[in-house]
Structures are given as C-alpha cells and as structure tokens.
C-alpha cells in the first residue's frame, strides 16, 4: 500500500494545478501532491509536495476527502489519497521544469474542464468545495507514538 497527500489550493477564484513530469502522466494536469516519504507526517508531505511541484508555500486548512484505490489481480496496489485544502502563504509559481513537474498554473474554473487532467480527482475535489463540504480539522490526524503502539500490542 502507498499513501499520497494531495492539496487543493485556491486564490482569487483560481485553482493551483501542476503539469505532471512523470512519464506515465507526462503533460497531464493534476493537484500538487505525491507519496508520503518514510518518517514523514501527512501534513509535512502535503506542504512539501506543493512547494516542490509548484513553488508555492501553503498553510493547510483541513482535510477535504480521502479516496481509496483497491488492489486487484492485475498488480494494482492499495492506495490511499488524502486531499487537503490549503491557503497560499508565499512563494512564486515554478518557471522551470524538473523531475517534480513541468509547470504550475493558477487556473480559472471554466478552463479546468478543457485541460488534459490526469483523472477525475480535480473535478471531484472542486465539486466538494462547491457543495460546501466540511473540512476535517487537522487536529483529527493523530500521530500514534511508539509507546502508544506498544500499549496497543499489550
């Protein structure tokens, strides 16, 4: 199983999207995000991925949704994606392509449907925001310590 942190960042009615650099999705548009690294908290991964892929610094405001891809017989692994909502607090849009992304852009809602999106997640996240879906507070993401884990195991 792998875990991914994605971030929906909006400013002045526009949504931050990145153009993928990975060969499988190269050129397609998506929310900034990526896999959780060993020893990293979800919150840290979310902020780091936005910075690496877009150049924008963010402050997380809550958890918007979680989606799951179930493993199957074709070799698809289990995957959990945690989609955060965040506010931009600094930085500047990336101007040079690298291994993290080709570019980043603030997109009007009307243009997003015409972009070559990586998948339906961008539209689903925006639909949740449009519907007034509540954000789960960041305090609900609890870190289990080694001592707590030891107590669980008895």
LOGUPA-944336 format. One record per residue (C-alpha): x, y, z; residue in three letters; residue number from 1. Coordinates in steps of 0.2 Angstrom, whole numbers, plus 5000, padded with zeros to 4 digits. Layout:
     x     y     z  rest   nr
     X     Y     Z   ALA  NUM
...
This chain:
     x     y     z  rest   nr
  5000  5000  5000   UNK    1
  5006  5018  4997   UNK    2
  4999  5034  5004   UNK    3
  4998  5050  4994   UNK    4
  4995  5068  5000   UNK    5
  4987  5080  4988   UNK    6
  4982  5098  4990   UNK    7
  4968  5109  4983   UNK    8
  4975  5127  4984   UNK    9
  4964  5141  4978   UNK   10
  4967  5160  4977   UNK   11
  4956  5174  4969   UNK   12
  4944  5161  4962   UNK   13
  4958  5151  4954   UNK   14
  4964  5133  4957   UNK   15
  4983  5129  4958   UNK   16
  4987  5114  4946   UNK   17
  5003  5107  4941   UNK   18
  5008  5098  4924   UNK   19
  5015  5081  4928   UNK   20
  5033  5077  4924   UNK   21
  5032  5058  4927   UNK   22
  5032  5048  4911   UNK   23
  5016  5039  4914   UNK   24
  5006  5055  4916   UNK   25
  5018  5067  4907   UNK   26
  5009  5083  4902   UNK   27
  4993  5080  4911   UNK   28
  4986  5092  4924   UNK   29
  4983  5087  4942   UNK   30
  4983  5094  4960   UNK   31
  5000  5096  4968   UNK   32
  5005  5081  4978   UNK   33
  5014  5065  4980   UNK   34
  5019  5050  4990   UNK   35
  5022  5050  5009   UNK   36
  5041  5048  5012   UNK   37
  5047  5037  5026   UNK   38
  5046  5045  5043   UNK   39
  5036  5060  5036   UNK   40
  5019  5066  5043   UNK   41
  5005  5068  5031   UNK   42
  5004  5086  5034   UNK   43
  5023  5088  5030   UNK   44
  5021  5078  5014   UNK   45
  5007  5089  5008   UNK   46
  5016  5105  5011   UNK   47
  5032  5099  5004   UNK   48
  5024  5092  4988   UNK   49
  5015  5109  4984   UNK   50
  5032  5118  4987   UNK   51
  5042  5105  4976   UNK   52
  5029  5104  4962   UNK   53
  5023  5122  4961   UNK   54
  5035  5134  4970   UNK   55
  5020  5140  4981   UNK   56
  5021  5139  5000   UNK   57
  5005  5134  5009   UNK   58
  4996  5133  5026   UNK   59
  4984  5118  5027   UNK   60
  4967  5122  5032   UNK   61
  4959  5105  5034   UNK   62
  4956  5088  5026   UNK   63
  4944  5088  5011   UNK   64
  4942  5070  5007   UNK   65
  4951  5053  5007   UNK   66
  4950  5041  4992   UNK   67
  4955  5023  4990   UNK   68
  4961  5013  4976   UNK   69
  4958  4994  4980   UNK   70
  4971  4982  4975   UNK   71
  4967  4970  4961   UNK   72
  4973  4954  4952   UNK   73
  4982  4965  4939   UNK   74
  4995  4971  4951   UNK   75
  4987  4987  4956   UNK   76
  4992  4990  4974   UNK   77
  4981  4998  4988   UNK   78
  4982  5016  4988   UNK   79
  4975  5030  4999   UNK   80
  4975  5048  4994   UNK   81
  4972  5061  5007   UNK   82
  4966  5078  4999   UNK   83
  4969  5093  5009   UNK   84
  4963  5111  5007   UNK   85
  4976  5124  5009   UNK   86
  4979  5143  5008   UNK   87
  4994  5150  4999   UNK   88
  5006  5160  5010   UNK   89
  5021  5164  4999   UNK   90
  5032  5158  4986   UNK   91
  5031  5160  4967   UNK   92
  5025  5149  4953   UNK   93
  5038  5137  4947   UNK   94
  5045  5143  4930   UNK   95
  5057  5128  4926   UNK   96
  5053  5110  4923   UNK   97
  5061  5097  4934   UNK   98
  5058  5079  4940   UNK   99
  5043  5085  4951   UNK  100
  5033  5094  4937   UNK  101
  5034  5103  4921   UNK  102
  5025  5119  4926   UNK  103
  5012  5126  4939   UNK  104
  4997  5137  4935   UNK  105
  4983  5146  4943   UNK  106
  4968  5140  4933   UNK  107
  4951  5148  4931   UNK  108
  4937  5135  4935   UNK  109
  4930  5137  4917   UNK  110
  4946  5132  4909   UNK  111
  4949  5116  4920   UNK  112
  4937  5105  4911   UNK  113
  4946  5109  4894   UNK  114
  4963  5103  4902   UNK  115
  4970  5086  4899   UNK  116
  4968  5081  4918   UNK  117
  4976  5066  4925   UNK  118
  4960  5059  4931   UNK  119
  4943  5064  4939   UNK  120
  4950  5069  4956   UNK  121
  4952  5088  4952   UNK  122
  4934  5089  4947   UNK  123
  4928  5079  4962   UNK  124
  4938  5090  4974   UNK  125
  4931  5106  4967   UNK  126
  4913  5099  4967   UNK  127
  4915  5095  4986   UNK  128
  4921  5113  4989   UNK  129
  4906  5120  4978   UNK  130
  4894  5109  4988   UNK  131
  4901  5116  5005   UNK  132
  4908  5100  5011   UNK  133
  4915  5102  5028   UNK  134
  4934  5101  5031   UNK  135
  4940  5088  5044   UNK  136
  4951  5098  5056   UNK  137
  4970  5094  5055   UNK  138
  4969  5090  5074   UNK  139
  4959  5074  5069   UNK  140
  4975  5067  5061   UNK  141
  4983  5060  5076   UNK  142
  5001  5053  5077   UNK  143
  5002  5037  5086   UNK  144
  5018  5036  5096   UNK  145
  5029  5021  5099   UNK  146
  5024  5020  5117   UNK  147
  5005  5020  5112   UNK  148
  5009  5007  5099   UNK  149
  5017  4996  5112   UNK  150
  5002  4998  5124   UNK  151
  4990  4993  5109   UNK  152
  5000  4977  5107   UNK  153
  4999  4973  5126   UNK  154
